[in-house]
């Protein structure tokens, strides 16, 4: 008898990381670990390792469109995670795809800079992200630097959780439905992320883990949210589950010696295919 796939099907639209720590590769690991079925549309091919990005090669927009349409025309996509989009043309194509197929849930991770500090996008794409994709996403997940760029603020001015929350509110004013503002780059003993919605706000706090192996943390968190959202009752619960997963993956990879720079997370640190996180906001 044929097996009917019940797992949520999650489409990752993002760049490829040849070291497999971030991007499409990290997304597929995360989706699989959390019980989903992952499919992809690659936006760019990078040559990179744990030490940095050597080259970035955007996929032609016609090829990006064909990948997305091929997947949507055949598979029942539950949610979409959008990662690195290298230029304004790719942003517009993805926006057209979302308007055409109207997936149930969309996570926008506005990736602009790699963990190594290397830029992953062309200059001046913020306006395209704000006008084309922000209104179509159910949640946007910027870190402090990305939040600053999207709100025309200097990242050096965002030095506390309260300031992160204020800047996140500015994205709501620009049309976002929900913002998960990540405070992991702040110099605090705890790593606090703020989920800001028009009628709801919640701080998610975890003890800071001192590890150099944090490559792909943002990609992992956003794809975890996209995977968990069809399996739980709401966005706050999906964020709580995703945060638990990422926290555990960082802990388990802290002592890895993989590469000479920023290593990846341990996405398969437990038998997660049948594991359900306690998806209750802390």
Helices and strands as residue ranges (DSSP letters): E 9-17, H 23-33, E 37-49, E 52-58, H 61-74, E 79-82, H 88-101, E 105-108, H 126-128, I 129-133, G 134-136, E 139-140, H 144-150, G 155-157, H 161-173, E 178-182, E 190-197, E 200-207, H 217-229, H 235-253
